[in-house]
């Protein structure tokens, strides 16, 4: 992005450089007069003058869309669609089509806020923020420095429109605060006010999380008020704008990548009267201060700030690789997880083009390793600070042309110790693989629902005197599972155990030649046609399941009596088991790169490989579908340890 290069040029950290405020005013050019008007306006108000200086001196790191007129026109059209009776996914698809055909590329160019800021708008924004800070009972506990980050900024996200979002949103949501009943305990406390506003959002703001490209993000007040779909970050930006408009101190925290997941997440954090910083797992659908992703691992957590992180500017100016770290973030990882400052042993034969190095976690989707932070080389070691524990990492460096691994992959364990995964290759083994991704608690619980289930055959639709062809006693059934029928039947079904709600993802019956046996779909009376079809639709993420916990079954009626020899029983899961018919590839890490052991298209739900190097890191890649993939280790006793 062009703006990043522009920002790096501005903040040359030299001894003779002018102060940030002077530099900003000098760079503003024709816009300097607008910024000076703000400073002159507050010359007799020291506190507001200090706030104005804070905003102006950090303004070069913030930007907006260059085509302001085009975006204004787009938001008018988008608001009409969001007000329409179309379903959210139809609104998105319609806006996608319109954006691509009529208004493409509006988000391709950016302009520094310095160049388009007006004195009137900045004064309006400062005055409104101060009014909330000084007059709202739930805001007086924050200091001036906290005010500058938690309430003052004139925008909550880059490219947000310079409109009167503070007035509009505060007027829109203030009713739910003024209607609160008085009590001697929680009246007008931060948490109480947040709950009132949040509950209003739950009732009136549709939440439909979905991918939105090429739709432009809802970053003006009209689309924020009417948001009906979007990414998590779009809803978070909306919530933070609403909270700040009401004087609720709030910031945005984010992780670039979870420790065992390909993508990241952002969320909002409020500050209470006790100085507690309470995060909410999601935008407005979860409460603040409750359990916060207890099973997730965080390599890094960054807080979005308005102030410029001068260390990142120094990195940008001095580095050769120039990874696009956000200039306006600070590292707060230790507030969320145990961290360590580490010195990583590197390869002896590396030759880097800079003193900086990078710590990365496995991604496997778009890139093999994703950078989460940078460090510096010192005494032949890669040194990093504040690194989240219980995560697999690798150190990388820039050789002048590309990023290269400069260390073995390593695990920073929960106790702070580092385990290097050093490739040996002297021994090989055979390997059977049934999954490409770790199982979380929900997946395991859903899978267990098939235990005790039965495959039955009968000669009547009521399954009187049914034959139990196969009883499921293992949640990891073969696919296809061989079965033995004593005699031909016309009716076949999966009878789910009581308490399981009938949960099953896929069900198919096969003859001795593994040819699918077709028939009329049948099920218990509480299952409608749509539900029944989900057991036979070939989609592993749709499930036959009813609202009744007991008495569920689903199956087929054949044209004539026949025997079955195989059955497909796919439990409700996350579709990360090995799927017959998909093309997979097993890779291992040889100390420098991933090496393929070949591709397979299995006929069962087990991948089998021979001559696999022992004691290394493995990765199963699905070339047919999906992106949830994690590397794993084989510990003693063939125990799979997912990383």
C-alpha positions, 0 to 999 in steps of 0.5 A: 500500500502506497501510504505505508511507504509515505508514512515511513518517510515522514518519521525518520528518527534522526536527532535533528528531526523536528518534533512530531507536531512540527513535522506534521504541520510542515508536511500538511502543506495547504492543509496546515491552516486547518490544523492551525485553526484547531490549535488556535481555537483551544489556546486558552484551554490547556486540556483540549489543546493537549488533546488536539496536539495528540491527534494532530501529531499522530495523524500522519499514520491514519488515512482515508479513501482518496475517492471521497465522493465515490465512497459517499455515493456508494454508502448512499446506495448501500444504505438503501440496500441495507434498509430493503426487505432483501435477506442479508445474504441477498443484500451482500450478493446484490452489493457485491454485483453492484460494487464489481460492475458499477463502482470497482476500485474505490478502496485502491487509493488512500490519502493521509487524514492530514490532507483532508481534515477540516478544523470544523470536524476536528473541533466538533469531534474533540468537543463531543468526546470531552463532553462525554468524558466530563459529563457521563457518570460512567466515564469520569474514572479514566485519566487524560492519557486513557481518554486519548486512546479510549474515547478521543479519536475521531475515527475507530477504524482506518477509512472511516468517514468524517461524518457526525457519527458521535452525534448520530449514534449517541442519539440513536442509542441513548434511549436505552440508557435513559430508560434504566431503572434506578438502583443503589448498586449498578445504576450508571456504572460502566458495565450496566450501561454497556449491558443496556446498549448491548441488549438493545443491539441484540434485539435490533441489530441483525448479526450475520457473519459472512465474507464480504469482498468486494463489498466495501466495509460499513465505515460511515454512520448510515451503514453502521446503523443499518449493518445486517451482515459483515465480518467480525471486525465490521461489527466490532468497529460498529460497536466501538463507535457506538460505545465511544459516542456514548462515552463508554471507554473502549478499545480494540484488541486483536490477534493476527493468528491464533496459535493453532488456527490459520486466521486471527480475530478482533474484539472490543475491550471496555474499562470499568470504574475499578480500572478492569479491562474486560474483553468480550469474545465477540462484538455485542453478542457476548458479555464482557468479563466472562471466560475469554476463549479458554481453549485458544492459544495466543502467539501475539495480541495487539491493541489498536491505538491512535498513537504511533508506535515509534518502535515500529517506525524505527523497524520500518526505516531500518529494515530491508524486508519491511513487513507491513506491521501496523504503525498504530498497535502496541503489544499486550500479549501478556495481558492474555496469556503467559509469555516469554522473552526468548533467544532462539538458536539459529542455523550456523550457515545463514547470511541475512541482509538485515539485523531484524528477524521474524517469528512465525506460526504455521498457517498452511493456507495461503503461506506455510508460515505467518509472521506474528512479530519481529525481533533482532539478531544478537550474538547469533541468536534470534531474540524475541520479546513477549511471546505467547507460550504453548505454540509451535513457531519458527524463526525466519530471516531475510536473505536479500531476496526472500524470507528463509527459515533460520531455525528449526521449528520449535515449541515454546512450552507452557513452562517457558522451555523451548523444544527444538524439532530437529530432523533426524531421518535415520529411521522410517516407519509406516503411518496411518492417518485419519484426520488432518486437523485437531479436534476441539471439545465440540467435535469430540462431543458431537462425534460421540453421539453415534455410540450405541447407534444401530444399522438395522434392516427390516421387511416393514416400515415400522421396523418390527422384528428388525435385524441389528446389522451393525452396532456402533461401539467406536466413534471412529468407524471405518468408511466404508464400514463392512457389515453382514446381513443375515437376509435381504431386507427392503427397509434399512435405517440408522437408529440413533441412540436416545439422547443424541437428537439423531445426529449424523452427517452422512449415511449410505448403503452399499452392496458387495461391489460397493455400489450405492443402494438407492431408495426412497428416503424415510425417517421418524415422523418428527423429521421433515423432508429437508432434515432427512435429505441432509443425511444423504446430500454428500455434505459432511457439514450438514446434519440429520438432526431433530429437536427431539433427543430420543426416538430418531432414525433415518434410512431408505426403502429399496425397490426389492429386498436385498443385502447390504455389505458396506455402510457409510456412517459419518458422525456429525463433525467438522469435516476434517476426517480423511474423506474417501475420494479427496486427494491428500498429500503427506509432507514432513519437515526436513529442517529446511522445508516441507518435503512431499511423500506423495499424493493419495486419493484414498478409497477409505477414511484412512491414509496409509504411508510407508517409509515415513521419516520418524521424529519430525513434524508432519502435515496432511494437505487436502488438495480437494477442499477445505483449509483447516490443516495443522502439523502434528508430531508423533509421540511415544506410543503413536500418540498424535500431538497437534501443533 
